[in-house]
């Protein structure tokens, strides 16, 4: 008997099995999958795929995508396989460490690399006592530098890199991207309410891109009454203001 949980994003839409010890479905992965620009994209690599949420959501948008998903956690790999099978997602799952990306991935192959990396430094006090969850929240097994290096190696010239991150670490992220030849091109802040400080940032870079950053209007999660904003309801394809989940880092 299955002892975990199962959640559908909307009736008849993508559904995900969830288990203790594997990072759960969060709004950050959903928002990142919506933010990613899929124009002229055929090949995708998800770095630190966790339970396979992002590949499933990207295929919901564009079914002909060819997606590789890299994940280090054995428990997460097993759960991702289950989620891919349930959703009919033809994803190639690579069980490995992205720090060894040269052994796992083809150089310059992908049109889009996408990642929901760990958000916090080690010993920041924002981790978890569960080791597998801690690896998803802090950088003990996967730093943002590791993710950017892997993305720069895997992307074709002109390919896009999309990720979700914390606003207080944005300077570090931009520095790391430019240091490895990925120019920040698009930025969108995620705010709980209009006028509040951002809780997340959605970033897109381009390998070998020219300088020039577009700052998009913020994505507002809640309306004036505390319910889901119209944009969040569109993303989740629902009419009522049900909770969309807590933001959470996802590189396992």
ChimeraX commands (.cxc) that place a marker at each C-alpha (Angstrom):
marker #1 position 0.00,0.00,0.00 radius 0.5
marker #1 position 1.28,3.47,-0.93 radius 0.5
marker #1 position 1.90,5.48,2.27 radius 0.5
marker #1 position 2.68,8.88,0.76 radius 0.5
marker #1 position 0.33,11.51,-0.66 radius 0.5
marker #1 position -0.87,12.46,-4.12 radius 0.5
marker #1 position -1.76,15.93,-5.37 radius 0.5
marker #1 position -3.23,17.22,-8.62 radius 0.5
marker #1 position -2.45,20.80,-9.61 radius 0.5
marker #1 position -5.89,21.10,-11.18 radius 0.5
marker #1 position -8.68,18.60,-11.94 radius 0.5
marker #1 position -7.49,16.28,-14.69 radius 0.5
marker #1 position -4.10,17.98,-14.80 radius 0.5
marker #1 position -0.62,16.86,-13.74 radius 0.5
marker #1 position -0.54,14.85,-10.53 radius 0.5
marker #1 position 2.40,14.10,-8.25 radius 0.5
marker #1 position 3.12,11.42,-5.70 radius 0.5
marker #1 position 4.93,12.75,-2.65 radius 0.5
marker #1 position 6.86,10.90,0.02 radius 0.5
marker #1 position 8.63,11.71,3.26 radius 0.5
marker #1 position 12.30,12.45,2.71 radius 0.5
marker #1 position 11.82,13.84,-0.81 radius 0.5
marker #1 position 11.27,17.56,-1.24 radius 0.5
marker #1 position 7.57,18.23,-1.79 radius 0.5
marker #1 position 5.75,20.09,-4.54 radius 0.5
marker #1 position 6.16,23.83,-3.99 radius 0.5
marker #1 position 4.95,26.94,-5.73 radius 0.5
marker #1 position 8.49,27.88,-6.77 radius 0.5
marker #1 position 8.77,24.93,-9.19 radius 0.5
marker #1 position 5.33,25.72,-10.61 radius 0.5
marker #1 position 6.17,29.40,-11.10 radius 0.5
marker #1 position 9.55,28.58,-12.66 radius 0.5
marker #1 position 7.95,26.15,-15.12 radius 0.5
marker #1 position 5.50,28.90,-16.12 radius 0.5
marker #1 position 8.27,31.53,-16.39 radius 0.5
marker #1 position 10.55,29.48,-18.67 radius 0.5
marker #1 position 10.60,30.69,-22.27 radius 0.5
marker #1 position 10.04,27.68,-24.54 radius 0.5
marker #1 position 10.22,29.54,-27.84 radius 0.5
marker #1 position 12.50,27.62,-30.25 radius 0.5
marker #1 position 13.27,25.12,-27.48 radius 0.5
marker #1 position 13.49,21.42,-28.29 radius 0.5
marker #1 position 16.05,20.04,-25.82 radius 0.5
marker #1 position 15.89,20.69,-22.06 radius 0.5
marker #1 position 17.97,19.67,-19.06 radius 0.5
marker #1 position 16.59,19.94,-15.51 radius 0.5
marker #1 position 19.45,20.13,-13.01 radius 0.5
marker #1 position 18.50,18.74,-9.60 radius 0.5
marker #1 position 15.11,17.46,-10.70 radius 0.5
marker #1 position 13.94,16.10,-7.36 radius 0.5
marker #1 position 10.59,14.35,-7.77 radius 0.5
marker #1 position 10.39,15.37,-11.45 radius 0.5
marker #1 position 7.91,18.22,-11.09 radius 0.5
marker #1 position 9.47,20.68,-13.55 radius 0.5
marker #1 position 9.80,18.24,-16.50 radius 0.5
marker #1 position 6.16,17.21,-16.14 radius 0.5
marker #1 position 4.99,20.83,-16.09 radius 0.5
marker #1 position 7.14,21.80,-19.09 radius 0.5
marker #1 position 5.74,18.87,-21.08 radius 0.5
marker #1 position 2.26,20.02,-20.13 radius 0.5
marker #1 position 3.09,23.27,-21.95 radius 0.5
marker #1 position 4.96,21.75,-24.92 radius 0.5
marker #1 position 4.58,18.01,-25.39 radius 0.5
marker #1 position 7.30,17.56,-28.03 radius 0.5
marker #1 position 10.14,18.64,-25.74 radius 0.5
marker #1 position 13.01,16.20,-25.22 radius 0.5
marker #1 position 13.96,16.46,-21.54 radius 0.5
marker #1 position 16.83,15.04,-19.51 radius 0.5
marker #1 position 16.55,15.26,-15.72 radius 0.5
marker #1 position 19.59,14.95,-13.44 radius 0.5
marker #1 position 19.11,13.94,-9.80 radius 0.5
marker #1 position 21.53,12.67,-7.14 radius 0.5
marker #1 position 19.09,11.31,-4.55 radius 0.5
marker #1 position 18.12,7.67,-5.05 radius 0.5
marker #1 position 14.79,8.19,-3.25 radius 0.5
marker #1 position 13.98,11.19,-5.44 radius 0.5
marker #1 position 14.92,9.27,-8.61 radius 0.5
marker #1 position 12.51,6.48,-7.70 radius 0.5
marker #1 position 9.74,8.97,-7.00 radius 0.5
marker #1 position 10.45,10.91,-10.20 radius 0.5
marker #1 position 10.12,7.69,-12.22 radius 0.5
marker #1 position 6.74,7.14,-10.61 radius 0.5
marker #1 position 5.63,10.68,-11.40 radius 0.5
marker #1 position 6.86,10.46,-14.99 radius 0.5
marker #1 position 5.00,7.19,-15.53 radius 0.5
marker #1 position 1.79,8.52,-13.98 radius 0.5
marker #1 position 1.83,11.64,-16.17 radius 0.5
marker #1 position 2.98,9.88,-19.35 radius 0.5
marker #1 position 6.12,12.02,-19.41 radius 0.5
marker #1 position 8.88,10.63,-21.63 radius 0.5
marker #1 position 11.81,12.03,-19.67 radius 0.5
marker #1 position 15.34,10.57,-19.58 radius 0.5
marker #1 position 16.26,10.39,-15.91 radius 0.5
marker #1 position 19.97,10.57,-15.07 radius 0.5
marker #1 position 20.94,9.40,-11.58 radius 0.5
marker #1 position 24.09,11.38,-10.86 radius 0.5
marker #1 position 25.83,14.37,-9.31 radius 0.5
marker #1 position 25.70,17.58,-11.38 radius 0.5
marker #1 position 29.19,18.40,-10.15 radius 0.5
marker #1 position 30.25,15.59,-12.50 radius 0.5
marker #1 position 28.27,17.10,-15.38 radius 0.5
marker #1 position 31.03,16.44,-17.91 radius 0.5
marker #1 position 30.50,12.71,-17.37 radius 0.5
marker #1 position 26.70,12.93,-17.44 radius 0.5
marker #1 position 25.77,15.45,-20.14 radius 0.5
marker #1 position 26.66,16.31,-23.72 radius 0.5
marker #1 position 28.46,19.64,-24.09 radius 0.5
marker #1 position 26.57,22.43,-25.86 radius 0.5
marker #1 position 23.54,20.23,-26.52 radius 0.5
marker #1 position 20.59,21.85,-24.76 radius 0.5
marker #1 position 18.39,24.77,-25.81 radius 0.5
marker #1 position 17.23,25.30,-22.22 radius 0.5
marker #1 position 18.74,24.38,-18.87 radius 0.5
marker #1 position 16.42,24.88,-15.91 radius 0.5
marker #1 position 16.95,24.50,-12.17 radius 0.5
marker #1 position 15.37,25.05,-8.77 radius 0.5
marker #1 position 18.65,25.00,-6.78 radius 0.5
marker #1 position 19.30,25.10,-3.03 radius 0.5
marker #1 position 18.65,28.58,-1.73 radius 0.5
marker #1 position 20.69,28.83,1.47 radius 0.5
marker #1 position 24.34,28.64,2.55 radius 0.5
marker #1 position 25.36,25.79,4.82 radius 0.5
marker #1 position 24.84,26.59,8.53 radius 0.5
marker #1 position 22.38,29.37,7.69 radius 0.5
marker #1 position 19.83,27.98,10.15 radius 0.5
marker #1 position 17.30,27.51,7.33 radius 0.5
marker #1 position 17.88,23.86,6.59 radius 0.5
marker #1 position 16.34,20.61,7.88 radius 0.5
marker #1 position 17.30,17.80,10.24 radius 0.5
marker #1 position 16.42,15.32,7.47 radius 0.5
marker #1 position 19.55,14.91,5.35 radius 0.5
marker #1 position 17.76,14.48,2.01 radius 0.5
marker #1 position 15.65,17.59,2.64 radius 0.5
marker #1 position 18.69,19.52,3.86 radius 0.5
marker #1 position 20.45,18.83,0.56 radius 0.5
marker #1 position 17.51,20.47,-1.21 radius 0.5
marker #1 position 17.51,23.55,1.01 radius 0.5
marker #1 position 21.20,24.32,1.55 radius 0.5
marker #1 position 24.39,24.01,-0.47 radius 0.5
marker #1 position 25.98,21.03,1.26 radius 0.5
marker #1 position 25.80,18.93,-1.93 radius 0.5
marker #1 position 25.08,21.44,-4.70 radius 0.5
marker #1 position 25.99,25.15,-4.77 radius 0.5
marker #1 position 24.72,27.77,-7.18 radius 0.5
marker #1 position 28.22,27.81,-8.69 radius 0.5
marker #1 position 27.89,24.06,-9.38 radius 0.5
marker #1 position 24.55,24.62,-11.09 radius 0.5
marker #1 position 25.79,27.53,-13.21 radius 0.5
marker #1 position 28.94,25.62,-14.26 radius 0.5
marker #1 position 26.83,22.66,-15.35 radius 0.5
marker #1 position 24.42,24.93,-17.22 radius 0.5
marker #1 position 27.24,26.74,-19.05 radius 0.5
marker #1 position 28.72,23.40,-20.10 radius 0.5
marker #1 position 25.42,21.88,-21.26 radius 0.5
marker #1 position 23.90,24.87,-23.08 radius 0.5
marker #1 position 24.36,25.50,-26.78 radius 0.5
marker #1 position 25.60,28.95,-27.75 radius 0.5
marker #1 position 22.63,31.28,-27.34 radius 0.5
marker #1 position 20.75,28.75,-25.19 radius 0.5
marker #1 position 18.72,29.85,-22.18 radius 0.5
marker #1 position 19.25,29.19,-18.48 radius 0.5
marker #1 position 16.21,29.62,-16.21 radius 0.5
marker #1 position 16.10,29.30,-12.45 radius 0.5
marker #1 position 14.32,30.43,-9.30 radius 0.5
marker #1 position 16.36,31.86,-6.43 radius 0.5
marker #1 position 16.33,34.07,-3.35 radius 0.5
marker #1 position 16.40,37.87,-3.85 radius 0.5
marker #1 position 19.01,38.47,-1.14 radius 0.5
marker #1 position 21.47,36.29,-3.12 radius 0.5
marker #1 position 20.79,37.83,-6.51 radius 0.5
marker #1 position 24.12,39.70,-6.70 radius 0.5
marker #1 position 26.01,36.47,-6.16 radius 0.5
marker #1 position 23.91,34.70,-8.78 radius 0.5
marker #1 position 24.44,37.39,-11.44 radius 0.5
marker #1 position 28.18,37.50,-10.75 radius 0.5
marker #1 position 28.43,33.70,-11.06 radius 0.5
marker #1 position 26.43,33.63,-14.28 radius 0.5
marker #1 position 28.49,36.30,-16.01 radius 0.5
marker #1 position 31.72,34.71,-14.77 radius 0.5
marker #1 position 30.75,31.53,-16.62 radius 0.5
marker #1 position 29.55,33.16,-19.83 radius 0.5
marker #1 position 25.79,33.32,-19.14 radius 0.5
marker #1 position 24.45,36.86,-19.41 radius 0.5
marker #1 position 21.40,37.70,-17.23 radius 0.5
marker #1 position 18.66,38.75,-19.65 radius 0.5
marker #1 position 15.31,38.59,-17.83 radius 0.5
marker #1 position 14.30,39.10,-14.20 radius 0.5
marker #1 position 10.93,38.82,-12.49 radius 0.5
marker #1 position 10.36,39.34,-8.77 radius 0.5
marker #1 position 7.79,37.22,-6.92 radius 0.5
marker #1 position 5.92,39.11,-4.19 radius 0.5
marker #1 position 3.24,37.97,-1.78 radius 0.5
marker #1 position 1.34,41.25,-2.21 radius 0.5
marker #1 position 1.76,44.42,-4.25 radius 0.5
marker #1 position 4.22,46.64,-2.43 radius 0.5
marker #1 position 5.75,43.84,-0.33 radius 0.5
marker #1 position 9.38,42.80,-0.55 radius 0.5
marker #1 position 10.04,39.97,-3.00 radius 0.5
marker #1 position 10.26,36.42,-1.65 radius 0.5
marker #1 position 11.70,34.85,-4.81 radius 0.5
marker #1 position 13.29,35.88,-8.08 radius 0.5
marker #1 position 12.82,34.23,-11.47 radius 0.5
marker #1 position 15.87,34.67,-13.68 radius 0.5
marker #1 position 16.70,33.87,-17.29 radius 0.5
marker #1 position 20.17,34.10,-18.78 radius 0.5
marker #1 position 21.59,33.42,-22.21 radius 0.5
marker #1 position 24.88,31.68,-22.94 radius 0.5
marker #1 position 27.03,34.16,-24.85 radius 0.5
marker #1 position 24.32,36.82,-24.68 radius 0.5
marker #1 position 24.93,40.55,-24.99 radius 0.5
marker #1 position 24.50,42.76,-21.90 radius 0.5
marker #1 position 20.97,44.03,-21.33 radius 0.5
marker #1 position 18.54,43.00,-18.60 radius 0.5
marker #1 position 14.75,43.16,-18.93 radius 0.5
marker #1 position 12.98,43.58,-15.58 radius 0.5
marker #1 position 9.42,42.33,-15.91 radius 0.5
marker #1 position 6.47,43.41,-13.76 radius 0.5
marker #1 position 6.38,41.48,-10.47 radius 0.5
marker #1 position 4.37,38.31,-10.08 radius 0.5
marker #1 position 1.93,38.97,-7.25 radius 0.5
marker #1 position 0.77,35.88,-5.35 radius 0.5
marker #1 position -2.10,37.31,-3.27 radius 0.5
marker #1 position -4.86,39.81,-3.96 radius 0.5
marker #1 position -5.95,42.60,-1.62 radius 0.5
marker #1 position -8.20,40.21,0.33 radius 0.5
marker #1 position -5.49,37.61,0.88 radius 0.5
marker #1 position -6.75,35.17,-1.75 radius 0.5
marker #1 position -4.83,34.01,-4.78 radius 0.5
marker #1 position -4.13,36.67,-7.38 radius 0.5
marker #1 position -5.73,36.35,-10.84 radius 0.5
marker #1 position -2.35,35.43,-12.37 radius 0.5
marker #1 position -1.74,32.64,-9.83 radius 0.5
marker #1 position -5.24,31.28,-10.50 radius 0.5
marker #1 position -4.46,31.28,-14.24 radius 0.5
marker #1 position -1.18,29.46,-13.66 radius 0.5
marker #1 position -2.92,26.80,-11.55 radius 0.5
marker #1 position -5.98,26.78,-13.82 radius 0.5
marker #1 position -8.49,27.15,-11.03 radius 0.5
marker #1 position -11.21,29.58,-10.12 radius 0.5
marker #1 position -11.09,29.50,-6.32 radius 0.5
marker #1 position -8.27,30.96,-4.23 radius 0.5
marker #1 position -6.86,27.73,-2.84 radius 0.5
marker #1 position -3.33,27.78,-1.42 radius 0.5
marker #1 position -0.58,27.25,-3.98 radius 0.5
marker #1 position 2.03,25.77,-1.65 radius 0.5
marker #1 position 5.05,27.22,0.11 radius 0.5
marker #1 position 8.16,28.26,-1.83 radius 0.5
marker #1 position 10.89,25.65,-1.47 radius 0.5
marker #1 position 14.31,24.93,-3.00 radius 0.5
marker #1 position 14.57,21.85,-5.16 radius 0.5
marker #1 position 18.10,20.69,-6.06 radius 0.5
marker #1 position 18.42,17.39,-4.19 radius 0.5
marker link #1:1,2 radius 0.2
marker link #1:2,3 radius 0.2
marker link #1:3,4 radius 0.2
marker link #1:4,5 radius 0.2
marker link #1:5,6 radius 0.2
marker link #1:6,7 radius 0.2
marker link #1:7,8 radius 0.2
marker link #1:8,9 radius 0.2
marker link #1:9,10 radius 0.2
marker link #1:10,11 radius 0.2
marker link #1:11,12 radius 0.2
marker link #1:12,13 radius 0.2
marker link #1:13,14 radius 0.2
marker link #1:14,15 radius 0.2
marker link #1:15,16 radius 0.2
marker link #1:16,17 radius 0.2
marker link #1:17,18 radius 0.2
marker link #1:18,19 radius 0.2
marker link #1:19,20 radius 0.2
marker link #1:20,21 radius 0.2
marker link #1:21,22 radius 0.2
marker link #1:22,23 radius 0.2
marker link #1:23,24 radius 0.2
marker link #1:24,25 radius 0.2
marker link #1:25,26 radius 0.2
marker link #1:26,27 radius 0.2
marker link #1:27,28 radius 0.2
marker link #1:28,29 radius 0.2
marker link #1:29,30 radius 0.2
marker link #1:30,31 radius 0.2
marker link #1:31,32 radius 0.2
marker link #1:32,33 radius 0.2
marker link #1:33,34 radius 0.2
marker link #1:34,35 radius 0.2
marker link #1:35,36 radius 0.2
marker link #1:36,37 radius 0.2
marker link #1:37,38 radius 0.2
marker link #1:38,39 radius 0.2
marker link #1:39,40 radius 0.2
marker link #1:40,41 radius 0.2
marker link #1:41,42 radius 0.2
marker link #1:42,43 radius 0.2
marker link #1:43,44 radius 0.2
marker link #1:44,45 radius 0.2
marker link #1:45,46 radius 0.2
marker link #1:46,47 radius 0.2
marker link #1:47,48 radius 0.2
marker link #1:48,49 radius 0.2
marker link #1:49,50 radius 0.2
marker link #1:50,51 radius 0.2
marker link #1:51,52 radius 0.2
marker link #1:52,53 radius 0.2
marker link #1:53,54 radius 0.2
marker link #1:54,55 radius 0.2
marker link #1:55,56 radius 0.2
marker link #1:56,57 radius 0.2
marker link #1:57,58 radius 0.2
marker link #1:58,59 radius 0.2
marker link #1:59,60 radius 0.2
marker link #1:60,61 radius 0.2
marker link #1:61,62 radius 0.2
marker link #1:62,63 radius 0.2
marker link #1:63,64 radius 0.2
marker link #1:64,65 radius 0.2
marker link #1:65,66 radius 0.2
marker link #1:66,67 radius 0.2
marker link #1:67,68 radius 0.2
marker link #1:68,69 radius 0.2
marker link #1:69,70 radius 0.2
marker link #1:70,71 radius 0.2
marker link #1:71,72 radius 0.2
marker link #1:72,73 radius 0.2
marker link #1:73,74 radius 0.2
marker link #1:74,75 radius 0.2
marker link #1:75,76 radius 0.2
marker link #1:76,77 radius 0.2
marker link #1:77,78 radius 0.2
marker link #1:78,79 radius 0.2
marker link #1:79,80 radius 0.2
marker link #1:80,81 radius 0.2
marker link #1:81,82 radius 0.2
marker link #1:82,83 radius 0.2
marker link #1:83,84 radius 0.2
marker link #1:84,85 radius 0.2
marker link #1:85,86 radius 0.2
marker link #1:86,87 radius 0.2
marker link #1:87,88 radius 0.2
marker link #1:88,89 radius 0.2
marker link #1:89,90 radius 0.2
marker link #1:90,91 radius 0.2
marker link #1:91,92 radius 0.2
marker link #1:92,93 radius 0.2
marker link #1:93,94 radius 0.2
marker link #1:94,95 radius 0.2
marker link #1:95,96 radius 0.2
marker link #1:96,97 radius 0.2
marker link #1:97,98 radius 0.2
marker link #1:98,99 radius 0.2
marker link #1:99,100 radius 0.2
marker link #1:100,101 radius 0.2
marker link #1:101,102 radius 0.2
marker link #1:102,103 radius 0.2
marker link #1:103,104 radius 0.2
marker link #1:104,105 radius 0.2
marker link #1:105,106 radius 0.2
marker link #1:106,107 radius 0.2
marker link #1:107,108 radius 0.2
marker link #1:108,109 radius 0.2
marker link #1:109,110 radius 0.2
marker link #1:110,111 radius 0.2
marker link #1:111,112 radius 0.2
marker link #1:112,113 radius 0.2
marker link #1:113,114 radius 0.2
marker link #1:114,115 radius 0.2
marker link #1:115,116 radius 0.2
marker link #1:116,117 radius 0.2
marker link #1:117,118 radius 0.2
marker link #1:118,119 radius 0.2
marker link #1:119,120 radius 0.2
marker link #1:120,121 radius 0.2
marker link #1:121,122 radius 0.2
marker link #1:122,123 radius 0.2
marker link #1:123,124 radius 0.2
marker link #1:124,125 radius 0.2
marker link #1:125,126 radius 0.2
marker link #1:126,127 radius 0.2
marker link #1:127,128 radius 0.2
marker link #1:128,129 radius 0.2
marker link #1:129,130 radius 0.2
marker link #1:130,131 radius 0.2
marker link #1:131,132 radius 0.2
marker link #1:132,133 radius 0.2
marker link #1:133,134 radius 0.2
marker link #1:134,135 radius 0.2
marker link #1:135,136 radius 0.2
marker link #1:136,137 radius 0.2
marker link #1:137,138 radius 0.2
marker link #1:138,139 radius 0.2
marker link #1:139,140 radius 0.2
marker link #1:140,141 radius 0.2
marker link #1:141,142 radius 0.2
marker link #1:142,143 radius 0.2
marker link #1:143,144 radius 0.2
marker link #1:144,145 radius 0.2
marker link #1:145,146 radius 0.2
marker link #1:146,147 radius 0.2
marker link #1:147,148 radius 0.2
marker link #1:148,149 radius 0.2
marker link #1:149,150 radius 0.2
marker link #1:150,151 radius 0.2
marker link #1:151,152 radius 0.2
marker link #1:152,153 radius 0.2
marker link #1:153,154 radius 0.2
marker link #1:154,155 radius 0.2
marker link #1:155,156 radius 0.2
marker link #1:156,157 radius 0.2
marker link #1:157,158 radius 0.2
marker link #1:158,159 radius 0.2
marker link #1:159,160 radius 0.2
marker link #1:160,161 radius 0.2
marker link #1:161,162 radius 0.2
marker link #1:162,163 radius 0.2
marker link #1:163,164 radius 0.2
marker link #1:164,165 radius 0.2
marker link #1:165,166 radius 0.2
marker link #1:166,167 radius 0.2
marker link #1:167,168 radius 0.2
marker link #1:168,169 radius 0.2
marker link #1:169,170 radius 0.2
marker link #1:170,171 radius 0.2
marker link #1:171,172 radius 0.2
marker link #1:172,173 radius 0.2
marker link #1:173,174 radius 0.2
marker link #1:174,175 radius 0.2
marker link #1:175,176 radius 0.2
marker link #1:176,177 radius 0.2
marker link #1:177,178 radius 0.2
marker link #1:178,179 radius 0.2
marker link #1:179,180 radius 0.2
marker link #1:180,181 radius 0.2
marker link #1:181,182 radius 0.2
marker link #1:182,183 radius 0.2
marker link #1:183,184 radius 0.2
marker link #1:184,185 radius 0.2
marker link #1:185,186 radius 0.2
marker link #1:186,187 radius 0.2
marker link #1:187,188 radius 0.2
marker link #1:188,189 radius 0.2
marker link #1:189,190 radius 0.2
marker link #1:190,191 radius 0.2
marker link #1:191,192 radius 0.2
marker link #1:192,193 radius 0.2
marker link #1:193,194 radius 0.2
marker link #1:194,195 radius 0.2
marker link #1:195,196 radius 0.2
marker link #1:196,197 radius 0.2
marker link #1:197,198 radius 0.2
marker link #1:198,199 radius 0.2
marker link #1:199,200 radius 0.2
marker link #1:200,201 radius 0.2
marker link #1:201,202 radius 0.2
marker link #1:202,203 radius 0.2
marker link #1:203,204 radius 0.2
marker link #1:204,205 radius 0.2
marker link #1:205,206 radius 0.2
marker link #1:206,207 radius 0.2
marker link #1:207,208 radius 0.2
marker link #1:208,209 radius 0.2
marker link #1:209,210 radius 0.2
marker link #1:210,211 radius 0.2
marker link #1:211,212 radius 0.2
marker link #1:212,213 radius 0.2
marker link #1:213,214 radius 0.2
marker link #1:214,215 radius 0.2
marker link #1:215,216 radius 0.2
marker link #1:216,217 radius 0.2
marker link #1:217,218 radius 0.2
marker link #1:218,219 radius 0.2
marker link #1:219,220 radius 0.2
marker link #1:220,221 radius 0.2
marker link #1:221,222 radius 0.2
marker link #1:222,223 radius 0.2
marker link #1:223,224 radius 0.2
marker link #1:224,225 radius 0.2
marker link #1:225,226 radius 0.2
marker link #1:226,227 radius 0.2
marker link #1:227,228 radius 0.2
marker link #1:228,229 radius 0.2
marker link #1:229,230 radius 0.2
marker link #1:230,231 radius 0.2
marker link #1:231,232 radius 0.2
marker link #1:232,233 radius 0.2
marker link #1:233,234 radius 0.2
marker link #1:234,235 radius 0.2
marker link #1:235,236 radius 0.2
marker link #1:236,237 radius 0.2
marker link #1:237,238 radius 0.2
marker link #1:238,239 radius 0.2
marker link #1:239,240 radius 0.2
marker link #1:240,241 radius 0.2
marker link #1:241,242 radius 0.2
marker link #1:242,243 radius 0.2
marker link #1:243,244 radius 0.2
marker link #1:244,245 radius 0.2
marker link #1:245,246 radius 0.2
marker link #1:246,247 radius 0.2
marker link #1:247,248 radius 0.2
marker link #1:248,249 radius 0.2
marker link #1:249,250 radius 0.2
marker link #1:250,251 radius 0.2
marker link #1:251,252 radius 0.2
view
